[in-house]
Amino acid sequence: MKVSELIEKLQEIPNKDAEVNVHHWLLATKTDKVILSWSKVTGILVPLDGEYNQITIETDKVEEDI
């Protein structure tokens, strides 16, 4: 996700004092790639109840060939 897209999504959230969480998974798998300790942003998850006390930034792993 580009910075401009992330800013646009965050501006849509009515509660500017909402807590921000990061959804990050680190899984051990057999692979020929290195899983770095950072992730790329893929989207914003909004609570199902419609309350904006917390939002979650969804991420995906970043792999590089070794």
CORURVEN-V25850 format. One record per helix or strand of 2 or more residues. SS is the DSSP state (A for helix, B for strand). FROM is the first residue (numbers start at 1). LEN is the number of residues. If there is no record, write none. Layout:
((SS | FROM | LEN) (SS | FROM | LEN))
//
This chain:
((A | 3 | 9) (B | 19 | 5) (B | 33 | 14) (B | 54 | 12))
//
